[in-house]
Amino acid sequence: MTNGFKVGYQGECGAYSDLAAFAAFQSKAPTTVPFKRLDQVLAAVEAGDVEAAVLPVENTVSGTFHGVLDGLLRHPTLHISGELCAHDSMSLITLPGVKLEDITRVQSHPHVLEQCQQLLASLGDKVTPVATLDSAGACLELVQSGRKDTAAIADSSAATATGVCVLKEGVEDDVNSSTRYVIITRQPSKAAGGGTRCKTSLAVHLKNRPGAIFKATGCFAMRDINICKLESRPSSRAGSLHGAASHWETFFVIDVEGAMGEANVKAAVTNLEEFATKVRVLGSYPAFVPKMQSAAVGPFNM
């Protein structure tokens, strides 16, 4: 019998997002629900087929998962209601009996391959990296293909789920790397600040003129609000060579410390709305707080 609290993720069973989805709602003993594509996950949250989704948005080595942010922007009724961070432990996975020297193809999610450049370099020029939709899916494809010249990179739990072998553990370049995941829900978080450390994420469109970014960041600086993320993204109209749009328009994703329920954050966003062409609050939610520990950091216990 499955638990009634369902959490969606993109990928196959044992994908890093699967592990994050369970960790995010561990106290509810959730049923994690896999979806092949990102748009399917977001549509399931919107339709109420799952209570929430857990998706990766950035990694300290490979950078931003732009597809996730772009997907969220296409769903204005959805909200970021929480976050968590984890170190994704990576293993080289093969069919039984395969040796390192047999491998000519290594497949996984593009962000996973990006985090394993030292491994790929050590295997030599004969090896071709191959991008897949997710890490656990790379293991499943390995089983289905039966290829003895191919390896996948994924969490060891994905190897267990698909019945393949872990040839080598800890193949990621940086053992201190971390992936930030966000929790997506239909209803916004009720985070109000006060004694709880909170974060607010915004998508901001500014006029393309001198000082626009300075004015935008000033809304927060003058109220002593820390900006913890500022990233530009091409607008959906960026490729327009004709019409009203300026070629290669951009918008900005801004994360700040504090909640919309706090007077200074609300005032800063109101100030920003006075000169920005568009401001969308993606979410105001409790910030992830790492657990202090003396032992080495492990998955989902940072």
N, C-alpha and C positions, 0 to 999 in steps of 0.2 A: 504493500500500500504506500503510495507516494504522499509526501507532505503537500498540503494545500498552498504553501507559500512558494511561488515559482519565481525564479530569477533567470533571465535570459542572458546569453552571451553569444559571441560570434566564434564559431569553431567547432571542433569535434570534442568528444569526451577526453579529458586530460589536458586540454589546451590551457595556457596560462590564464586566460580569462575565466575558464571554468573554475580553476583553483581560487582565483580572486573573488568570483561570485559567491562561492561557498564561504570563504573567509569573511566577506563583508557582512553576511547574515548568519554567521555560525550559530548564534544563540537561537535562531528560529529553525535550525535544522532544515534549510531550504532544499527544494528540488531544483537543480540547475537544468536549464533547458537550452540545448544547442540549436543554433541557427547557422545556415550556410553563409549568408551574406549579412552585412551590416544593416542594410535597409530593412531586412526582415526582422531583425531584433528590435529596431526602433518602432516599426509598425506594430509589433506584438505588444510593446509597452503602451503605445497609443490606443490600441484596441482593447486593452485590459486582459489580454491573454496571459501576460506575466505581470507580476507586481512591480518589477524593476528590471533594469539591465545593468551589467557592470562591463565597462569598456575601457581599454587603455587609451590615454591621451598623450603621454610623453614618457620618454626614457632618458636617463642621464647620459647615455652613450649615443643612441641612434636618433634622439630628438623627438619632435612632435609627430603624433599619428594624425596627420591632416585630414584623412578621410573621416575619422570619427568626429572631429570638430565640424567639418563641412556637413556631415549627416545630421548632426544636432541642429545646425542652423536651418536645415530644411524642414525641421519639425518644431514650429514655434509653440506648440502646446506642451512640449516636454521640458523638464527642468533637471539641472544638476542638483542633487539633494545630499550628496556626500562624496567622500573620496577615501582612498587608501593607497598605500605605497608598499611595494614588495620587491625583494631581490628575486629575479627569475633564474633559478638554477638550471643550467643547460647541459644536456647529455648528447653524445654522438650515438645514434641508434641504428642498428642494422639487422638484417635477417641472420639467423643462426649460422655460424661457421665462417662469416665474412671477416677478413683481416683488413687492417688499415691500408695495406698496399693494394688491396682489391678495389678500393673506392675511386671512382672517376666522377661521380655526381654527388652533391650534397644539397638536400632540399629542406626548406623551411619557410616561415614567414619572413618577408624582407627585413623587418626590424630585428629578427633573431639572427639572420645571416650577417647583418651589419655589426652585431655585437660579438661575432665569432671570427673576426678577420685574421687573428693570429693562428687559429686552427686551420683555416682555409689556406693560409700562406704555407703552413708546415706540411700540408698535403701535396703541395707542388702545383705546377702549371697544368698538369693533366686533369685536375679537378675543376668541374664546372658547377658554380652555385646556381640553384634553380629555385625560383620564388613560388610559394604555394599560398593558399588562402589563410592557413593557420598552421601552427607547429604540430599539433596532434593530427591534423589532416595529412601532414607530410608522412607521418608514421602509417596511417591508414592506406595512403597511396603506395607506400613501400610494400606493404603486405599484399595489396591487390596486384601490383606489378610483378612481384616475385624476383625483382632485379637484385642480383648479387653484387653489382657494381655501384650501388646507390646506398647512401646513408641519409638519415634524417636528423635534425637537431630539434629536441623538444625536452620537456620535463620527463623524468624517469617514469612518472605515473602514466604518461601516454604510451610508453613502451609496454607497461603492464597491461593497460587496457586493450592494446592491439596484439599482444602476444609476440612482440619482437624483443631483441636483446640490446642492452646497454653496453656498447663497446668501450666508451670512455666517458667519465663524468667530469663536471666542472670545466667545460670547454669554452665558457664565456671569457672575453678578454679582461673584464673588470669584475672582480668578486664583490666590489662595493657598489656596483651599478644598481639602480632602482627604477622601477616602472610605476608611474602614477596612474591609477585607475579612478574613474568617476562612476558614481551611481546615478542612473537616469530613472526618473519616475514621472508619473502624470501630475502629481501634486507637488508643489514646491515645499522645501524644507521649512520648518517653523523656527529655524535658527534665529535667535534674537540677540546674540552677543552676551553682554554681561560677563558672567564668570566663565563662559564657554569660548574657547578660541575658534573663531569663524573665518570664513573666506567668502568673497563674492567674485563671481566671474562675469565679465561683460564682453559683448561684441559691440564695437564702436566704429561707426563710419564718420570720417572727418572730411571737411572740405580740403581739397588739394591746394594748400596755400602755405606760405612761410609762417612758422610759429604754431601750426595747428597741434602738433604733438606736445610742444612746450605748454600750450594752454591746457591741453587735456590732462597731462600729468600734474600740472599746477593745481587743478581742482582737488587733488588728493594731497599734494605736498603742503598746501596752505592749511590743511586741516590735520596735519601730522598723521596721515594714513599711509602705510607702507604699500608700495606696489611690488608684488612678488613675481609677476610675470607680465611681460609686454612683448607681443609678437605681431608682426604684420602679416596679412594674408591677402592674396589677390582677390578682388571682389568678383562675384559671378558675372559682372559686366566688364571684367578686365580686358577681355579679348576684343571688345567692340572697337572697330576702327572708324565707325561712322555713328552719327547720332549725337545725343546729348552727353553721353558718357565720355570722360577722358580716358584715353587709352591707358591700360594697366592701372586702373583704379585699385586702391587697397582699402582694407579695413583692419582694425586692430582687436586682438583678443587681450584683455587686461584682467589680471587677477589681483585683488587687493585684500589686505587683512581687515577683517571686520564684517559685520552683517548689515543688511539693509534695515534691520530693526534698530540699529544704532543711529542716533541723530546726525553725527558727523558724516557717516557713510552715505546716508540718505541725502544730506545736503550736498555732498560732493557730486553724486550722480545727477541731482537736480541741476546743479551748476553746469555739469557736462552737457546735459540735454539742451541748454540754452544756445549752444553754438555747434554741436555735433549734428550731422544730418540724420543720424539714426543711432539710438542706444537700445540694446536689448540686454536685460539682465538674464544671463543664462542660468544663474542659480546663486543662492546665498545659503551656506551650509556649514556644518561643523568641519573644521580643518582636521586633517590627519595629524595625530600626535604620536611620534615614535616612542616605543617602549625602551627605556634605558636598560641595557643588560651588559654584563661583562663578557659573556661568551660571544663567539662569532655570530654575526647576523644571519638568520636563516629565512626561508620563505615565509612571508606574511607575519613575521613577528618582530618587525623593525621597531 
